[in-house]
């Protein structure tokens, strides 16, 4: 459906430009946008490669395991039903760490693996696995709220487009994501409490 909407908007834009005599401007804009997209792709490829390298080093050096252990009190608070040694813990922690560093693209694989592990846990408990568990819902809402200390992607975009102070977004991003995460925590605790009473 979205493809049809985008195609319709592009077609309307081109037809409007043709009827108003601005077709050359549209052509130039398309070429400029394509060039900007390639430039941004190169910048983001460098950023992603660097952080993937850091994450691989953290995994190989055991830093990820250490951070997972340090995060156990937090994990027990949010996910009291997950056993301490369950694989879902490490996937959830890796997802939280990637979110914390503003690496939204790195959260997807760990998030998928976390959900698969949580589904496996539901099957181990004897449930069907077709209905999202409290842990799944809690993880999803915390992942979406995504507390960020360093919004790497935003800093890279601002640098690419010539911002005189690309790091000035750090404070507002931390404040905004802190508020959303706090709201997510309150909502999760409230819904789990209501669900357990029902």
Secondary structure, 3 states (H helix, E strand, C coil): CHHHHHHHHHHHHHHHHHHHCCHHHHHHHHHHHHHHHHHHHHHHHHHHHHHHHHHHHHHHHCHHHHHHHHCHHHHHHHCCCCCCCCHHHHHHHHHHHHHHCCCHHHHHHHHHHHHHHHHHHHHHCCCCCCCCCHHHHHHHHHHHHCCCCCCHHHHHHHHHCCCCCHHHHHHHHHHHHHHHHHHHHHHHHHHHHHHHHC
